[in-house]
Amino acid sequence: MATEKVIRKKRRTLEAKQRRYGYLFTAPFIVGGIVFIIYPVIMALIYSLTDLKIINGAPAMPWVGMENYSQAFLKEDAFRRKLLDALTEMVINVPIVVIFAFFMASILNAKFIGRGFARSIMFLPVIIATGVVAQLSTNDIAASMMSSADQQMMMEQSSVQVSSAFGNMLMNMNLDLGLVNFILAAVDRIYDITVMSAVSIIIFIAGLQGISPSIYEASYIEGATKWEVFWKISFPMVSPMILLSVIYTIIDSFTASTNSVMVAINTAFTSGELGMMAAYAFSYMLIIFAVLGIVAGLISRKVFYYD
């Protein structure tokens, strides 16, 4: 009996020590979450309920309650229009990016000469889109020889010509007008789609490489075709990566610098309407969480987890 008590005491001591080590290792994450996430969110909520402005270098925070939210959603329709544009853009971006990323990952996962170089090329747009490279590209000598208005006019004319020719071809195929408009919208933003797909391609490649080759070998021995292998093995087993890619793409689309709501928030900030900016940002955050919760809840029902 005494021996059992000693063993239990040692076990409790070991568990307590492991628990302390766990708290120690997670402390940076907990502290960082409190300082950089929870505290700013609470302050943003407080600011959104005030008419925060900087007057003579000092902040003034008269309490206005829900006035900022009322103005954003009820009195003015500018924020609602921008919010609708952001939601529409997200609905268009997510399926295109996920399908394109999964298609490219399936190709890049196959064995062929120059596979590593091809993978680097697919991730190159992300590097090009970084701030330093983008800034260098804007200061390019050749680009500086043309005015921004001329560049924009030439790009619009070129885009219209390509879209018009491609659109006529699709219309001649007797496709639905809504489908044609969807395809044309995807073609017009092909560069943005390529940039947004880079991380998802890596996610899908990791998922495809995690599938055991013995499963494929067994299926081919049983006489399965490549089409059946794709729909019965590859697609279900990579479904958790699809969920992850969808969530990442939704966040990436909502928080892009060109997003209309993000532009509105930055405009409110530069104009000095800090209280209104906080209301925009806090409302937008809640809407993003709601969309993520709905989408994750719907997709997670179809996700297959291999044990």
Secondary structure as the mmCIF struct_conf table of DSSP 4:
data_model
#
loop_
_struct_conf.conf_type_id
_struct_conf.id
_struct_conf.beg_label_comp_id
_struct_conf.beg_label_asym_id
_struct_conf.beg_label_seq_id
_struct_conf.end_label_comp_id
_struct_conf.end_label_asym_id
_struct_conf.end_label_seq_id
HELX_RH_AL_P HELX_RH_AL_P1 ALA A 2 GLY A 33
HELX_RH_PI_P HELX_RH_PI_P1 ILE A 34 ILE A 38
HELX_RH_AL_P HELX_RH_AL_P2 TYR A 39 SER A 48
TURN_TY1_P TURN_TY1_P1 LEU A 49 LEU A 49
STRN STRN1 THR A 50 THR A 50
TURN_TY1_P TURN_TY1_P2 ASP A 51 ASP A 51
STRN STRN2 LYS A 53 ILE A 55
TURN_TY1_P TURN_TY1_P3 ASN A 56 GLY A 57
STRN STRN3 ALA A 58 ALA A 60
STRN STRN4 TRP A 63 TRP A 63
TURN_TY1_P TURN_TY1_P4 GLY A 65 MET A 66
HELX_RH_AL_P HELX_RH_AL_P3 GLU A 67 SER A 70
HELX_RH_PI_P HELX_RH_PI_P2 GLN A 71 LYS A 75
BEND BEND1 ASP A 77 ASP A 77
HELX_RH_AL_P HELX_RH_AL_P4 ALA A 78 ASN A 109
BEND BEND2 ALA A 110 ALA A 110
TURN_TY1_P TURN_TY1_P5 ILE A 113 GLY A 114
HELX_RH_AL_P HELX_RH_AL_P5 ARG A 115 ILE A 128
TURN_TY1_P TURN_TY1_P6 ALA A 129 ALA A 129
BEND BEND3 THR A 130 THR A 130
HELX_RH_AL_P HELX_RH_AL_P6 GLY A 131 THR A 138
TURN_TY1_P TURN_TY1_P7 ASN A 139 ASN A 139
HELX_RH_AL_P HELX_RH_AL_P7 ILE A 141 SER A 144
TURN_TY1_P TURN_TY1_P8 MET A 145 MET A 145
BEND BEND4 MET A 146 MET A 146
HELX_RH_AL_P HELX_RH_AL_P8 SER A 148 ASN A 172
TURN_TY1_P TURN_TY1_P9 MET A 173 ASN A 174
HELX_RH_AL_P HELX_RH_AL_P9 LEU A 177 ASP A 188
TURN_TY1_P TURN_TY1_P10 ARG A 189 ARG A 189
HELX_RH_AL_P HELX_RH_AL_P10 ILE A 190 GLN A 209
TURN_TY1_P TURN_TY1_P11 GLY A 210 GLY A 210
BEND BEND5 ILE A 211 ILE A 211
HELX_RH_AL_P HELX_RH_AL_P11 PRO A 213 ILE A 221
TURN_TY1_P TURN_TY1_P12 GLU A 222 GLY A 223
HELX_RH_AL_P HELX_RH_AL_P12 LYS A 226 VAL A 229
HELX_RH_PI_P HELX_RH_PI_P3 PHE A 230 SER A 234
HELX_RH_AL_P HELX_RH_AL_P13 PHE A 235 MET A 237
TURN_TY1_P TURN_TY1_P13 VAL A 238 VAL A 238
HELX_RH_AL_P HELX_RH_AL_P14 SER A 239 PHE A 254
TURN_TY1_P TURN_TY1_P14 THR A 255 THR A 255
TURN_TY1_P TURN_TY1_P15 SER A 257 THR A 258
HELX_RH_AL_P HELX_RH_AL_P15 SER A 260 THR A 270
TURN_TY1_P TURN_TY1_P16 SER A 271 GLY A 272
HELX_RH_AL_P HELX_RH_AL_P16 LEU A 274 SER A 300
TURN_TY1_P TURN_TY1_P17 ARG A 301 LYS A 302
#
